C-alpha cells in the first residue's frame, strides 16, 4: 500500500495500531517520506509516522473547530441589517384606485 500524504493518512496513534496488521498479512506500506517501505523494526520510521499522526490530529481539530463555529458565524451575518438598493414599494404592482 502506498501512502501519498502521510500527514492525512493516519490520525494520532492510528499508525501504531494499523501497521502491525499490515505487517502480519505481509502488506508492505510505502511512504515516500521515509524513503520507501516502512520498516516495523526501524524506530526512526515509527517516530516519523508518529509526528505525521500528530500533525493530522491537529489538522482535524482545526477543521472541527472551524465547522462547529460556522453556523454561529452564519447566524450572526443573517441577523445583521442589510441595506436594499431598491426603494420600499418600488417592486409592488401599480393598481388603479377607484
C-alpha positions as CSV (number, residue, x, y, z in Angstrom):
1,X,0.0,0.0,0.0
2,X,1.4,3.4,-0.9
3,X,0.7,6.4,1.3
4,X,0.8,9.6,-0.7
5,X,0.2,12.1,2.1
6,X,1.2,10.6,5.5
7,X,0.1,13.6,7.4
8,X,-3.5,12.8,6.3
9,X,-3.3,9.0,6.3
10,X,-3.2,8.3,10.0
11,X,-4.5,10.4,12.9
12,X,-2.9,10.3,16.3
13,X,-1.8,6.8,17.1
14,X,-3.6,5.0,14.2
15,X,-0.3,4.1,12.6
16,X,0.9,2.2,15.6
17,X,-2.4,0.3,15.7
18,X,-2.8,-0.5,11.9
19,X,0.8,-1.1,10.9
20,X,1.1,-4.4,12.8
21,X,-1.9,-5.7,10.9
22,X,-0.3,-4.8,7.6
23,X,2.9,-6.5,8.7
24,X,1.0,-9.6,9.9
25,X,-0.6,-10.0,6.5
26,X,2.6,-9.2,4.6
27,X,1.3,-5.9,3.1
28,X,4.2,-3.5,2.6
29,X,3.4,0.1,3.5
30,X,5.3,2.5,1.2
31,X,5.8,6.0,2.5
32,X,7.8,8.4,0.3
33,X,8.8,10.5,3.3
34,X,10.7,7.6,4.9
35,X,12.3,6.6,1.6
36,X,10.3,3.5,0.6
37,X,8.7,0.8,2.6
38,X,8.1,1.4,6.3
39,X,10.2,-1.0,8.4
40,X,8.5,-2.2,11.6
41,X,11.9,-2.6,13.3
42,X,13.1,0.9,12.4
43,X,12.4,3.3,15.3
44,X,13.0,6.3,13.0
45,X,10.2,5.2,10.8
46,X,7.9,4.9,13.8
47,X,8.9,8.3,15.1
48,X,8.3,10.0,11.7
49,X,4.9,8.4,11.3
50,X,4.0,9.4,14.8
51,X,4.9,13.0,14.0
52,X,2.7,12.8,10.9
53,X,-0.1,11.4,13.0
54,X,0.2,14.3,15.4
55,X,0.0,16.8,12.5
56,X,-3.1,15.0,11.2
57,X,-4.7,15.2,14.6
58,X,-4.0,18.9,14.9
59,X,-5.5,19.5,11.4
60,X,-8.6,17.5,12.3
61,X,-9.1,19.6,15.4
62,X,-8.7,22.9,13.5
63,X,-11.2,21.7,10.9
64,X,-13.6,20.5,13.7
65,X,-13.4,24.0,15.4
66,X,-14.0,25.8,12.1
67,X,-17.0,23.6,11.2
68,X,-18.6,23.9,14.6
69,X,-18.2,27.7,14.6
70,X,-19.5,28.1,11.0
71,X,-23.3,28.0,11.9
72,X,-22.7,30.7,14.6
73,X,-20.9,32.9,12.1
74,X,-23.6,32.5,9.5
75,X,-26.3,33.2,12.1
76,X,-24.6,36.4,13.1
77,X,-24.3,37.5,9.5
78,X,-28.1,36.9,8.9
79,X,-29.1,38.9,11.9
80,X,-27.2,42.0,10.6
81,X,-29.4,44.5,8.9
82,X,-28.8,44.7,5.1
83,X,-29.4,47.7,3.0
84,X,-31.5,47.3,-0.1
85,X,-30.7,49.0,-3.3
86,X,-34.4,49.4,-4.2
87,X,-36.9,51.7,-2.6
88,X,-39.6,50.2,-0.5
89,X,-42.7,49.7,-2.6
90,X,-41.0,50.1,-5.9
91,X,-41.5,46.4,-6.7
92,X,-45.3,46.5,-6.0
93,X,-47.6,46.5,-9.0
94,X,-49.4,49.7,-9.9
95,X,-53.1,49.3,-9.0
96,X,-55.6,51.7,-10.3
97,X,-57.8,53.1,-7.5
98,X,-61.4,53.7,-7.9
